[in-house]
Amino acid sequence: MANTSTRTLRLLSLLQSHRYWPGAELAERLDVSQRTLRRDVDRLRELGYPVEARRGVDGGYQLAAGAALPPLVIDDEEAVALAVGLHAAAQGPVAGIAEPSLRVLAKIVQVMPGRLRRRVEALRAMTVAGTWDGPPRTDVAPGVLTTIALACRDAERIRFAYTAAGGTRTDRHVEPHRLVSLGRRWYLVAFDLDRADWRNLRVDRISGPEGTGAPFRPRELPVADAAEFVRARLDTAPREHRVEVLMDAPAARIRERVGRWAAVEEAEGGRCRVRFASDSLDWPMMALGGLGADFRVLHPPELVDRLRDWSVRFQRAASLPYEPPDGAS
């Protein structure tokens, strides 16, 4: 007899045919007793699958009518990953994928169990995408994200511990406004009650967020939206690398591609200056490589060294003959 998890999935697969299964026949197909079958059916019901039962001599089981796609069996982490991934696709650079991604997200959310649906819908509604170029980092606990998102949606004050860049740990009491995904990080825009001012806080530095049960009347942000607030704060914050290049392309075209997270200015001869602030040189290198235009590095000199290193490896890879994998034509 298969283990419980495998057997339950097999039972679900049989029921999804939507035919009526006599109990004896279904138990035989699963190689279990009818008592074990009843326990497996109860387990599916606990997971949210509407299994109907008929008692009597010809008793059996069938998935409820109208349940073409039963509630998804996913945990909190998978639900958050699903919402983030589809929202990222909707905001990404691939043409024609935005609308289908949002449609799929809406459909899947509808068939999630109620508890997960509430959390994912709150995360989707309370997140502002500063840019989705590159997936958000995965070192943020899903429970932290959803707790904050629910507090934003319900206008509930929260408390948590926050570790600053220098390692100092403080307790925060805030009125959460929005989550922002920007530059592969999550940020919380909130009004800090102890400091009587707006703050943008990195979510990966937040631990133990808890609702206080105290509601609040949402305040008006000092800027147009939460993403603009975070970008403005990051522009003035100290960063390890300040990159500046002269690009052989019109400013309008480059601004359309990277203007959300880089400063683009007109230059002579139809060119433009592009400035990045980043904690890593790899990030602006990948952005520049995807713009499809020649450029000259103005600052820093370390970027030229990194480009040389990358170019050698790319040239070496390009010089090798292409060998399709086994079985490919």
N, C-alpha and C positions, 0 to 999 in steps of 0.2 A: 504494500500500500504506500502511496506517495506521501510526502510530508504534508502538514496542514496547509502551508502557504501554496504549494504547487497544486494540491487538490482543490483548494478554494478557487484558484484561477481557472482550473479546468472546469469546475462547476459553472463559474460565471460564463465561460466561453460557450458551454452547451446551452445555457439559458438565453444567451444573446441571440440564438437562432429564432427566439420567440415562439417556438412550438411548445405544446403542452407535453410535459414529461411525466408519465406515471412514476410514482415513487420507487417502485421495485426496479423498473428499467433504468432509472437514473442512478440508483445505488449500484446496480450491476455494472453500468458503464464506468463508474468511478471505483469499483472494486472495494466498496465499503458497506457497512451495515446501514439499515434505514435509520437507526438511532444516530449514527455518525453523520448521515446525510442531513438529518434535522438540525444538528449542531452547526454544520457548515452553512446551511441556509440561514440560520439565525445570525451567523457571523457576517454574511453578506448584508443582511438587513441592518446590522449595527453600523456597517460602512456606508449605508445610505442607499442600497440597491433595493428597489421595490419588488420583492419576490412574493407572488401570490401562491397560496396553498389551498388545495381542495382535500377535504377529509373523506373518509369512507373507503370502501373496497377498491374503487378505482381512483383513489386519491393521488395527487401528484403536485407538480410545481410548474410555474410559468412566470416569466418576467412580466410585470404589469404593462397593460396596453398603454401606448404613448411614450414608453421609455426607450425610444430609439437609441438614445445615448445616455446611459445611466450616469449618476454622479461620478466624477473622476476620483479614483483612489490615489490621492497624492497627499504628501505631508506638507507642513508649513513651508519648509525650505524649497520644495519643488514648486509650490504655488507662487512663491515670491519670484523664483527664477523664471517661471513661465511669464508672469506679468512683466518683469523687467525686460526679458528677451524680446517679447512681442512689441512692447512699447519702444524699445530701442530700434527694432526693425522699422517701425512706423516713422521714427524720426531720422533714420539713417539716409545715406546718400544713394541707395539703389532706387532707380526710377521705377515707378509703378507699383512699389511694394507697400506704400504707406496705408492706402485704403484697405487692401486685403488683410494686412496685419491687424488693423483695428477691428475688422469684421470677425476675424478668427478669435481675437482676444475677447470680444463681446460674447461670442457664442460659447466659448469654453468657460468663461466666468459663470454663465447662466446654469451650467450643469455641474458646477462645483458644489460640494456640501455647503450648507448655509454658513457654518463657522468660517470656512476658508474664503467663501465668496465675500463675506463682509470685510475680511482683512485685505484681500487683493483689490477689491473695489476702492477701499480707503487709500491704499498705496497708489493706485492708478490716479485717483482724483486729486490727491494731495502732493503729487510729484510734478515739479516743473523741470523740463529738460533744457538745461543750458546748452548742452550739446550731447549727442549720443555717439559721437565719433569714438569708437573703441568701447568695449563693454565696461560697465562700472566694475570696480574692484569687488572681489568676493570675500574680503576679510571683514565684512559687516554682518553680524548675526541677523537672520531674517526676523527673529523675534523683536529685535531692537527696531528694525525698520517698520514693522507693522504696528508696534506699540506707539511709536511716534506718529505714524500716519493716522491711526485712529484718534489720537489726541488732537491732531490738527483738524481733522474732520469734525470732531465733536466739540471743539473749542474748550478743551479741558486742560488745566494747568498740570505740568508734570515736573518731577524732580529726578535728577540723575547725577552721577559723578562724571566729571570731565577732566581729562588729562591734557594739558597744554603741550605745545611743541617742546618746551624745555623740560617736561616731565612733572611739572607742578600739578597736583591733583586738587580740584575744588568741587564743592557741591553747588549745583545749579538749580534754581527754581525759575521756570520760564513759562511763557505763554507761546506755545508752538504755532508757527504760521504756515510754513510749507517746507517740504523736502525738495532739494535741488540736486540733480545729477549733472555734474560738470567736470570735464577733464578726467574721467574715470574715477571720480570720487563722489561720495554722497555728503551733502551739507544740510544742516537744519538751520533755517532762518527763524529766529524766535526773539521775543522781547524778554530780556533778562530782568526779572523783577528786583533782584538785589542790586543790580547796577543801573537800573532805570534807563536802559538803552537797548537798541536793537543789536543783535549779534548773529554772525554766521559761524556755526560750530560743525566741525568735521564729525560725521556720525561714527566713523571708526574709532574715535576717541571718547565716545559716550558709552557708559556702562550702567546697567541697572535702571533704565528708565521706568518710572512708575507713575501712573495717573494719581492725582490727589483727590479727584472727585469734585474739585472746585471749578465751576464753569467761569468763562470770562467773555467779555464783549470784544471781538476782534478789533485790533487797532489798525490804522492805516499806515502802510509802509511809506518810508520817506522817498522811495523811488517807484518806478512804474510797476515792476514785478520782482519776485524773489530771485530769479536768475540774474537780473541786472544788479541787484543788491550784492549777490555773492561775487559776481565778476568785478564789480567796483572795488570791493574789499580785497580781493586777490591781486588786483592790479597794483595796489599800494603796499601789499605785504612783501617782505623780503623773500626773494626766490634765489635759488642757487645759481641758475643760469639765465642770462638775458641775451637772447639771440636776435641779431639784426642781419637781414639779407637784402640785396638789391635784385629784384626779379624782372626778367625780360617778359613782362606780360602787363596788360592794362590793370589798373587798380580795381576797376569795377568787377572784372572777372575773378580776380584773386579774393576780393572781399566777399564775393558771393560764396566762395568755397570755404574760406577760413575766417571770415570776419567775426564770427561768434566768439572766437578765442584768440584772435591775434589782431594787432593794430596794423592797418594797411593805409599807406599814404601815397599820393601821386608823386612821381618823379619825372625827370626830363626824358624825352624820347619814347614816350609811351610805356615807360617802365614804372615800377612801384617799389617802395620800401616796406618790408614786412618785419614786424617785431613780435617775438614770442617771449613770455616769461614762463619758465618751466623748472621743475625739480630734476629733470633728466634731459640729456641731449638727444636721446633716442626718439623721444616723442616729437620734437620739431623736425627731426630728420625724416621721419616717416611722413609727416604732413607735407613737407617740401617735396619729397619724392613723388607724392601723389598728385601734385599740381600740374604736371605736364609742361613745365617751362624751365628754361635755363635760369640759373641764379648765381650770384657772387656773394660769398660770406663776408660781411663787414665786421662781425663780432659774434662770438669770441674766437680766438685762434684755435682753441681746443676742438671746435666743431669741424675745422678743416682736417685736423688729424683723424677725427672719427670718420669723416667722409672718405678719406683715403683708405682707411682700414676696411670699411664696408665695400668700397669700389673694387678692391683687390679680390675680396671673397666673391663678389657678384661676377666679376670678369672670369674668375677661375671656374665658377659654376657654369657660366655661359659657354665656355670653351669646350666643355665636355660634351660628347655626343649624346643625343637623347636616346634613352633605352626605355621603351614602354614596359610596364609591369607584366608579369607572366599572365597570359590569357587575354591581354588587351591587343586590339588590332591597330 
